Amino acid sequence: MQRTTIAVVAVIIALGVAFAALILRTDPGRGATPETEPPGALEYPRGPHGARLLSDDGLQVEMTIYETGVPPQFRVYPYDAGLKPIPPREIDLVVELHRLGGRVDRITFTPEADYLRGEAIVEEPHSFDVKVSAKRAGRQHAWSYSQIEGKVQLGADQVRSAGIVIGTAGPRVMQTTIELPGEVKVDETRMARVVPRLQGVVTNVLKKAGDRVRRGEVMAVLNSRELAAAKSAYLAANHEEEFARVAVEREEALWKKKISAEIDYLQARRALDEAALNQRLAEQQLRVLGVAAAALPTLDAAPAESLARHEVRSPIDGTILERNVTTGESVTADALIFSVADLSNVWVELSVYAKDLGAVRQGQAATVVSADLGIEANGRIDFIGQLVGEETRSAVARLTLANAAGTWRPGLFVTVRLVREQTTVPVAVSADAVQTFRDWQVVFVRVGDWFEARPLELGRTDGSWVEVLSGLEAGDRYAAANSFAVKAEIGKLGASHDH
């Protein structure tokens, strides 16, 4: 029994020594990233640095990718069959990386310290089929394995059910824009401020704010002594002119018959001219007060009580924006009682900050967006103010919008989007396709049934499209819409950085 116990203890001690030796041989400070497998993946042999160990007939190589302070590069450690380090100069090594889409990266190696250093950068993603070829003492060795990172296989049915839309990278006209705050306002060239033109008392108001009116339509009725006096003066002037005309005709007949002197005829003629002048002045006074020319011939036959009636009419077709009068109210001649505007066109005034003045020009295309109503419309800048406000540090610009449906209401706050620059870029992708994966901005490139995260260097964007500076070529197909579904499928495989 005692011998058995001693034997067990001896075995435990031996195992402990062996594990200690293995730990001591592992150099964690070299910056090599060990290979890790996603959950559920098969294990493989590992070397002293924790990376994949390849063995063949007395030669073993440990494959690491070093990326501490330098771009990713292979560092391969050679050993003999007992994991005893071999001088790297004894090994001729070539690695081929077969990537998705048929690209092959061929990497040769240079001896350095106790490892072989790859002479090319291992570009992301580190997902490829690896073929390793080594030669030592005239003997050839070969290995192959697959390294998967950021890649998933999805069949056509899966792509369709996930709503993934495939796009093709290629040239695109890019527009860089600026957005400026604006407000919808009444087109002041299509607005009328209505005053009664004379003093009086309101007897009837026929229209209210929001009503549409036609030009000449009656909006309110006033009772005005001033108008009654003006009409009376006009009627009196008419009678005087008629009397003077009869007198001229009589004096002319008497003068021609030598019954009266010529001077009598001339005096009658002058009296007629004066009466006609007074009649015209009285008529003009009524026209100024808003009495229509067509109504003047009927004044003489009109009832006496109608002489004080004054009808306030709309000067334009439009919508009543303001009504500032009520029945029974006494108003002055210059009181603003109605505001009428034709809203078939409206202005959009925008504030242009000093830093953006160089990007705004006359005739420039603009898009007006209402986030509240969820609508937008196109127009062109037709006015740019010359003054910059002392407090706002902005200038006023303006554009005109067609508004036949009345959707753009004065007072509505909007955003005005202007094109700052338009250019064609060689390669662009949909902005919705770009996802964050690890520390990269990626799109998921499709080759056959495989989707792979492709790290990108991105440039300009117009909100809908993003310029690709590197990482993708024109013609590459990628998940353009619902790309998050691809990312989710890759996430299900586990976060792997298999080095």
C-alpha positions as CSV (number, residue, x, y, z in Angstrom):
1,M,0.0,0.0,0.0
2,Q,2.8,2.4,0.9
3,R,4.7,1.5,-2.3
4,T,1.5,2.4,-4.3
5,T,1.2,5.7,-2.7
6,I,4.9,6.5,-3.3
7,A,4.4,5.6,-7.0
8,V,1.4,7.9,-7.4
9,V,3.3,10.8,-5.8
10,A,6.2,10.2,-8.1
11,V,4.0,10.3,-11.1
12,I,2.4,13.5,-10.0
13,I,5.8,15.1,-9.4
14,A,7.0,14.0,-12.8
15,L,4.0,15.6,-14.5
16,G,4.5,18.8,-12.6
17,V,8.1,19.0,-13.7
18,A,7.1,18.4,-17.3
19,F,4.4,21.1,-17.2
20,A,6.9,23.5,-15.6
21,A,9.4,22.9,-18.3
22,L,6.8,23.5,-21.0
23,I,5.8,26.8,-19.4
24,L,9.4,27.9,-19.1
25,R,10.0,27.2,-22.8
26,T,7.0,29.4,-23.8
27,D,8.0,33.1,-24.4
28,P,4.9,35.2,-23.9
29,G,6.7,38.5,-24.4
30,R,7.4,38.0,-28.1
31,G,4.1,39.6,-29.2
32,A,3.0,36.7,-31.3
33,T,-0.7,36.2,-31.3
34,P,-1.7,32.6,-30.7
35,E,-4.3,30.9,-32.8
36,T,-7.7,30.6,-31.2
37,E,-10.6,28.6,-32.4
38,P,-14.3,29.6,-32.2
39,P,-16.4,27.6,-29.7
40,G,-17.0,24.1,-30.9
41,A,-14.1,24.0,-33.3
42,L,-11.6,21.1,-33.4
43,E,-8.3,21.6,-31.5
44,Y,-5.0,21.3,-33.2
45,P,-1.4,20.8,-32.0
46,R,0.2,23.9,-30.5
47,G,3.8,24.8,-30.1
48,P,5.7,26.4,-27.2
49,H,4.3,29.9,-28.3
50,G,0.7,28.7,-28.2
51,A,0.3,28.8,-32.0
52,R,-0.4,26.1,-34.6
53,L,2.3,23.4,-34.7
54,L,2.8,21.6,-38.1
55,S,4.8,18.3,-38.1
56,D,6.3,16.2,-40.9
57,D,9.0,13.5,-40.7
58,G,11.2,15.1,-38.1
59,L,10.6,18.7,-38.9
60,Q,8.1,20.9,-37.0
61,V,7.2,24.5,-37.6
62,E,5.1,26.8,-35.3
63,M,3.1,29.4,-37.3
64,T,2.6,32.7,-35.5
65,I,1.5,36.2,-36.8
66,Y,3.3,38.9,-35.0
67,E,1.6,42.3,-34.9
68,T,2.9,44.2,-31.9
69,G,4.2,47.6,-33.0
70,V,4.5,46.5,-36.6
71,P,2.2,45.5,-39.4
72,P,1.1,41.8,-39.2
73,Q,3.9,39.5,-40.3
74,F,4.6,35.7,-40.0
75,R,7.1,34.5,-37.5
76,V,7.7,30.8,-37.9
77,Y,9.7,28.9,-35.3
78,P,11.4,25.6,-36.6
79,Y,11.9,22.6,-34.3
80,D,13.0,19.0,-34.6
81,A,10.8,16.1,-33.7
82,G,11.5,16.7,-30.0
83,L,10.6,20.4,-30.1
84,K,14.3,21.3,-30.0
85,P,14.8,24.7,-31.8
86,I,16.5,24.5,-35.2
87,P,18.7,27.4,-36.5
88,P,16.3,29.2,-38.9
89,R,19.0,29.6,-41.5
90,E,18.8,25.8,-42.1
91,I,15.2,26.2,-43.4
92,D,14.0,27.5,-46.8
93,L,10.3,28.4,-46.2
94,V,7.5,29.6,-48.5
95,V,3.9,30.3,-47.5
96,E,1.0,30.8,-49.9
97,L,-2.2,32.4,-48.7
98,H,-5.2,31.5,-50.9
99,R,-7.9,34.0,-50.2
100,L,-11.6,34.2,-51.0
101,G,-12.0,35.2,-54.6
102,G,-8.9,33.5,-56.0
103,R,-6.2,35.9,-54.8
104,V,-2.9,34.2,-53.7
105,D,-0.3,36.0,-51.5
106,R,3.1,34.3,-51.8
107,I,5.4,35.1,-48.8
108,T,9.1,34.2,-48.6
109,F,11.1,34.3,-45.3
110,T,14.3,35.6,-43.9
111,P,16.2,34.0,-40.9
112,E,16.1,36.3,-37.9
113,A,17.0,35.4,-34.2
114,D,15.4,32.1,-33.5
115,Y,12.6,32.4,-36.1
116,L,11.9,32.9,-39.8
117,R,10.4,36.3,-40.5
118,G,7.9,36.8,-43.4
119,E,8.9,39.4,-45.9
120,A,5.4,40.6,-46.7
121,I,2.6,42.0,-44.6
122,V,-0.2,39.6,-43.8
123,E,-3.2,41.7,-44.8
124,E,-6.5,41.6,-42.9
125,P,-8.7,39.7,-42.7
126,H,-6.5,36.8,-41.6
127,S,-8.9,34.3,-43.3
128,F,-7.3,32.1,-46.0
129,D,-6.2,28.6,-47.0
130,V,-2.6,28.2,-46.0
131,K,0.0,26.1,-48.0
132,V,3.4,25.8,-46.3
133,S,6.4,24.5,-48.2
134,A,9.7,24.0,-46.3
135,K,13.1,22.5,-47.3
136,R,15.8,21.3,-44.9
137,A,18.9,19.4,-45.8
138,G,17.6,18.6,-49.2
139,R,14.3,17.2,-47.9
140,Q,11.0,18.8,-48.9
141,H,8.1,19.2,-46.4
142,A,4.6,20.5,-47.1
143,W,1.5,21.3,-45.0
144,S,-1.8,22.9,-45.6
145,Y,-4.5,24.2,-43.3
146,S,-7.4,26.7,-43.2
147,Q,-7.6,29.8,-41.1
148,I,-11.1,31.4,-40.8
149,E,-11.8,34.9,-39.5
150,G,-14.9,37.0,-40.2
151,K,-16.3,34.6,-42.8
152,V,-19.5,32.7,-43.0
153,Q,-21.3,30.5,-45.6
154,L,-24.9,31.4,-46.4
155,G,-26.9,29.7,-49.1
156,A,-29.2,31.5,-51.5
157,D,-32.3,30.6,-49.4
158,Q,-30.7,32.1,-46.3
159,V,-29.7,35.2,-48.1
160,R,-33.2,35.7,-49.4
161,S,-34.9,35.0,-46.1
162,A,-32.6,37.5,-44.3
163,G,-33.4,40.1,-46.9
164,I,-29.8,40.6,-47.8
165,V,-29.4,42.6,-51.0
166,I,-26.2,42.2,-53.0
167,G,-24.6,45.2,-54.6
168,T,-21.5,45.8,-56.8
169,A,-18.8,48.2,-55.8
170,G,-17.9,50.6,-58.6
171,P,-17.7,54.3,-59.6
172,R,-20.2,56.7,-58.3
173,V,-21.0,60.4,-58.6
174,M,-20.6,61.6,-55.0
175,Q,-22.1,64.7,-53.6
176,T,-20.8,66.3,-50.5
177,T,-23.5,68.5,-48.9
178,I,-24.0,71.1,-46.2
179,E,-27.2,71.5,-44.2
180,L,-28.5,74.9,-43.1
181,P,-31.5,75.9,-40.9
182,G,-34.4,77.6,-42.7
183,E,-38.0,78.8,-42.3
184,V,-40.9,78.8,-44.7
185,K,-42.2,82.4,-45.2
186,V,-44.8,84.2,-47.3
187,D,-43.6,85.3,-50.7
188,E,-43.8,89.1,-50.1
189,T,-44.2,89.8,-53.8
190,R,-47.5,87.8,-53.6
191,M,-48.9,89.4,-50.4
192,A,-51.4,92.2,-49.8
193,R,-52.1,94.2,-46.6
194,V,-55.7,95.5,-46.8
195,V,-56.7,98.8,-45.3
196,P,-60.2,100.4,-45.6
197,R,-58.8,103.6,-47.1
198,L,-61.4,105.7,-45.1
199,Q,-62.8,106.0,-41.6
200,G,-66.0,104.2,-40.7
201,V,-67.9,101.6,-38.7
202,V,-67.8,97.9,-39.7
203,T,-71.3,96.7,-40.3
204,N,-70.4,93.2,-41.7
205,V,-67.4,90.9,-41.9
206,L,-67.8,88.2,-44.5
207,K,-64.4,86.4,-44.3
208,K,-62.2,84.9,-41.7
209,A,-58.5,83.8,-41.4
210,G,-57.8,80.8,-43.6
211,D,-60.5,81.5,-46.2
212,R,-59.5,81.6,-49.8
213,V,-60.6,84.7,-51.7
214,R,-60.7,85.8,-55.3
215,R,-59.5,89.2,-56.5
216,G,-62.4,91.7,-56.1
217,E,-64.3,89.5,-53.7
218,V,-66.0,91.5,-50.8
219,M,-64.4,90.7,-47.4
220,A,-66.1,93.3,-45.2
221,V,-68.6,96.2,-45.3
222,L,-68.2,99.6,-43.6
223,N,-70.6,102.5,-43.0
224,S,-68.6,105.7,-43.7
225,R,-69.8,109.3,-43.5
226,E,-66.6,110.2,-45.4
227,L,-67.7,108.0,-48.3
228,A,-71.2,109.4,-48.2
229,A,-69.9,112.9,-48.4
230,A,-67.6,112.0,-51.3
231,K,-70.4,110.4,-53.2
232,S,-72.6,113.4,-52.6
233,A,-69.9,115.6,-53.9
234,Y,-69.6,113.5,-57.0
235,L,-73.4,113.6,-57.6
236,A,-73.4,117.4,-57.1
237,A,-70.5,117.7,-59.5
238,N,-72.3,115.7,-62.0
239,H,-75.4,117.9,-61.8
240,E,-73.2,121.1,-62.0
241,E,-71.5,119.7,-65.1
242,E,-74.9,118.8,-66.7
243,F,-76.3,122.3,-65.9
244,A,-73.2,124.0,-67.3
245,R,-73.4,122.0,-70.5
246,V,-77.0,123.0,-71.0
247,A,-76.0,126.7,-70.4
248,V,-73.2,126.5,-73.0
249,E,-75.6,125.0,-75.6
250,R,-78.1,127.9,-74.9
251,E,-75.5,130.7,-75.0
252,E,-73.9,129.3,-78.1
253,A,-77.3,129.3,-79.9
254,L,-78.1,132.9,-78.8
255,W,-74.6,134.1,-79.8
256,K,-74.9,132.5,-83.2
257,K,-78.3,134.3,-83.7
258,K,-76.7,137.6,-82.6
259,I,-79.0,137.8,-79.7
260,S,-76.3,137.8,-77.0
261,A,-72.7,138.8,-76.9
262,E,-69.8,136.5,-77.4
263,I,-68.6,137.1,-73.9
264,D,-71.7,135.5,-72.5
265,Y,-70.9,132.4,-74.5
266,L,-67.3,132.3,-73.4
267,Q,-68.2,132.7,-69.8
268,A,-70.6,129.8,-70.0
269,R,-67.9,127.7,-71.7
270,R,-65.5,128.4,-68.9
271,A,-68.1,127.5,-66.3
272,L,-68.6,124.1,-68.1
273,D,-64.8,123.5,-68.1
274,E,-64.7,124.2,-64.3
275,A,-67.7,121.9,-63.7
276,A,-66.2,119.1,-65.8
277,L,-63.0,119.4,-63.8
278,N,-64.8,119.3,-60.5
279,Q,-66.7,116.2,-61.7
280,R,-63.4,114.4,-62.7
281,L,-61.9,115.3,-59.3
282,A,-64.9,114.0,-57.4
283,E,-64.8,110.8,-59.5
284,Q,-61.1,110.3,-58.8
285,Q,-61.7,110.7,-55.1
286,L,-64.2,107.9,-55.2
287,R,-61.9,105.7,-57.2
288,V,-59.2,106.3,-54.5
289,L,-61.6,105.3,-51.8
290,G,-62.2,102.0,-53.6
291,V,-65.5,102.6,-55.5
292,A,-65.4,100.7,-58.8
293,A,-65.8,102.6,-62.0
294,A,-68.7,100.4,-63.0
295,A,-70.6,101.5,-60.0
296,L,-70.4,105.3,-60.7
297,P,-73.2,105.5,-63.3
298,T,-75.7,103.9,-60.8
299,L,-75.0,106.2,-57.9
300,D,-77.7,108.7,-58.9
301,A,-80.4,106.1,-58.7
302,A,-79.1,104.3,-55.6
303,P,-81.0,104.6,-52.3
304,A,-79.7,107.4,-50.0
305,E,-78.7,104.9,-47.3
306,S,-76.4,103.1,-49.7
307,L,-74.2,106.2,-50.1
308,A,-72.3,105.4,-46.8
309,R,-71.8,101.7,-47.7
310,H,-68.2,100.9,-48.4
311,E,-67.1,97.4,-49.5
312,V,-63.6,96.2,-48.7
313,R,-62.5,93.9,-51.5
314,S,-59.5,91.6,-51.9
315,P,-56.8,93.0,-54.2
316,I,-55.5,89.6,-55.1
317,D,-56.3,85.9,-55.3
318,G,-55.1,84.2,-52.2
319,T,-55.7,83.0,-48.6
320,I,-56.5,85.3,-45.7
321,L,-53.7,85.1,-43.2
322,E,-54.9,87.7,-40.7
323,R,-58.3,89.2,-39.9
324,N,-58.1,92.2,-37.5
325,V,-61.6,93.5,-37.5
326,T,-65.0,92.7,-36.0
327,T,-68.6,93.8,-36.6
328,G,-69.4,97.2,-34.9
329,E,-65.8,98.2,-34.7
330,S,-64.8,101.7,-35.7
331,V,-61.7,101.7,-37.9
332,T,-59.4,104.4,-39.3
333,A,-58.5,104.8,-42.9
334,D,-55.0,103.2,-42.5
335,A,-56.0,100.3,-40.1
336,L,-54.7,96.9,-41.2
337,I,-57.8,94.8,-41.2
338,F,-56.8,91.9,-43.5
339,S,-53.6,90.3,-44.7
340,V,-54.0,88.2,-47.9
341,A,-51.3,86.1,-49.5
342,D,-51.0,83.9,-52.6
343,L,-49.4,80.8,-51.2
344,S,-49.0,78.9,-54.5
345,N,-45.4,79.9,-54.1
346,V,-43.6,80.4,-50.8
347,W,-40.1,81.6,-49.8
348,V,-37.7,79.6,-47.7
349,E,-35.2,81.8,-45.9
350,L,-32.1,80.1,-44.6
351,S,-29.3,81.3,-42.4
352,V,-25.8,80.9,-44.0
353,Y,-23.1,80.9,-41.4
354,A,-19.9,82.9,-42.3
355,K,-17.9,79.7,-42.7
356,D,-20.3,78.4,-45.3
357,L,-20.7,81.6,-47.4
358,G,-18.2,80.3,-50.0
359,A,-20.3,77.2,-50.6
360,V,-23.5,79.1,-51.4
361,R,-24.1,80.7,-54.8
362,Q,-26.9,82.2,-56.8
363,G,-28.9,79.6,-58.8
364,Q,-27.5,76.7,-56.7
365,A,-29.7,73.6,-56.4
366,A,-31.1,73.0,-53.0
367,T,-33.3,70.4,-51.3
368,V,-35.7,71.6,-48.6
369,V,-36.5,68.9,-45.9
370,S,-39.2,69.0,-43.3
371,A,-38.4,66.4,-40.6
372,D,-41.8,67.2,-38.9
373,L,-43.9,66.4,-42.0
374,G,-41.5,63.9,-43.6
375,I,-41.4,65.6,-46.9
376,E,-38.9,67.3,-49.1
377,A,-38.8,69.5,-52.3
378,N,-36.3,71.0,-54.7
379,G,-35.6,74.6,-55.5
380,R,-32.7,77.0,-56.4
381,I,-31.1,79.8,-54.4
382,D,-32.4,83.1,-55.9
383,F,-31.2,85.6,-53.3
384,I,-28.1,85.9,-51.1
385,G,-28.0,88.8,-48.6
386,Q,-24.9,91.0,-48.5
387,L,-24.9,91.6,-44.8
388,V,-23.7,89.3,-42.0
389,G,-25.6,89.8,-38.7
390,E,-23.6,91.0,-35.8
391,E,-25.2,88.7,-33.4
392,T,-26.0,85.6,-35.5
393,R,-22.8,85.9,-37.7
394,S,-24.9,84.6,-40.6
395,A,-26.3,86.0,-43.8
396,V,-29.8,85.5,-45.2
397,A,-30.3,83.5,-48.4
398,R,-33.6,82.6,-50.0
399,L,-35.2,80.2,-52.4
400,T,-38.7,79.9,-53.9
401,L,-40.8,76.7,-53.6
402,A,-43.8,75.8,-55.7
403,N,-46.7,75.2,-53.2
404,A,-49.8,74.4,-55.2
405,A,-51.0,71.8,-52.6
406,G,-50.4,74.2,-49.7
407,T,-48.1,71.7,-47.9
408,W,-45.4,74.2,-47.1
409,R,-46.9,76.5,-44.5
410,P,-45.4,79.8,-43.5
411,G,-43.6,79.5,-40.1
412,L,-42.5,75.8,-40.7
413,F,-38.9,75.2,-39.7
414,V,-37.0,73.2,-42.3
415,T,-33.5,72.1,-43.2
416,V,-32.0,73.1,-46.5
417,R,-29.4,70.8,-48.0
418,L,-27.0,72.3,-50.5
419,V,-24.5,70.5,-52.7
420,R,-21.0,71.6,-51.8
421,E,-19.0,69.5,-54.2
422,Q,-19.8,66.9,-56.9
423,T,-17.2,64.4,-58.1
424,T,-16.9,60.9,-59.5
425,V,-15.0,58.4,-57.3
426,P,-13.6,55.1,-58.7
427,V,-15.0,52.8,-56.0
428,A,-17.9,53.4,-53.7
429,V,-20.3,51.3,-51.6
430,S,-23.7,51.9,-50.0
431,A,-23.4,53.6,-46.7
432,D,-25.9,51.1,-45.2
433,A,-23.5,48.3,-46.1
434,V,-20.6,49.5,-43.8
435,Q,-20.4,47.7,-40.5
436,T,-18.0,47.7,-37.5
437,F,-16.2,44.5,-37.1
438,R,-13.5,44.3,-34.4
439,D,-11.6,47.5,-34.9
440,W,-12.4,47.8,-38.6
441,Q,-14.9,49.4,-40.9
442,V,-16.0,46.6,-43.2
443,V,-18.3,45.4,-45.9
444,F,-19.1,41.7,-46.3
445,V,-17.8,40.6,-49.7
446,R,-19.7,37.8,-51.4
447,V,-17.9,35.1,-53.4
448,G,-20.1,32.1,-54.2
449,D,-21.9,31.2,-51.0
450,W,-19.3,32.8,-48.8
451,F,-19.4,36.2,-47.1
452,E,-16.2,37.7,-45.7
453,A,-15.6,40.9,-43.7
454,R,-13.3,43.1,-45.8
455,P,-11.6,45.9,-43.9
456,L,-11.8,49.2,-45.7
457,E,-10.1,52.6,-45.8
458,L,-13.0,55.0,-46.4
459,G,-13.0,58.5,-47.8
460,R,-15.8,61.0,-48.5
461,T,-19.5,60.3,-48.0
462,D,-22.7,61.9,-49.2
463,G,-24.9,60.1,-46.7
464,S,-26.0,57.5,-49.1
465,W,-22.6,56.4,-50.6
466,V,-19.1,56.1,-49.2
467,E,-15.9,56.3,-51.1
468,V,-13.5,53.3,-50.7
469,L,-9.9,54.3,-50.8
470,S,-8.5,50.7,-50.3
471,G,-9.7,47.2,-49.4
472,L,-12.2,46.8,-52.3
473,E,-12.0,46.8,-56.1
474,A,-14.6,47.8,-58.7
475,G,-16.7,44.8,-59.5
476,D,-16.6,43.2,-56.1
477,R,-20.0,42.1,-54.9
478,Y,-21.0,42.8,-51.3
479,A,-24.0,42.8,-48.9
480,A,-25.4,46.2,-49.7
481,A,-28.6,46.1,-47.5
482,N,-29.3,44.2,-44.3
483,S,-25.6,43.5,-44.0
484,F,-26.1,43.4,-40.2
485,A,-27.7,39.9,-40.8
486,V,-24.3,38.7,-42.1
487,K,-22.5,40.2,-39.1
488,A,-25.0,38.4,-36.8
489,E,-24.3,35.1,-38.5
490,I,-20.6,35.5,-38.2
491,G,-21.1,36.4,-34.5
492,K,-22.9,33.1,-34.0
493,L,-19.6,31.3,-34.9
494,G,-17.8,33.1,-32.1
495,A,-15.4,36.0,-32.1
496,S,-12.3,34.4,-33.7
497,H,-8.9,35.9,-34.5
498,D,-7.2,32.8,-35.5
499,H,-3.5,33.3,-35.5
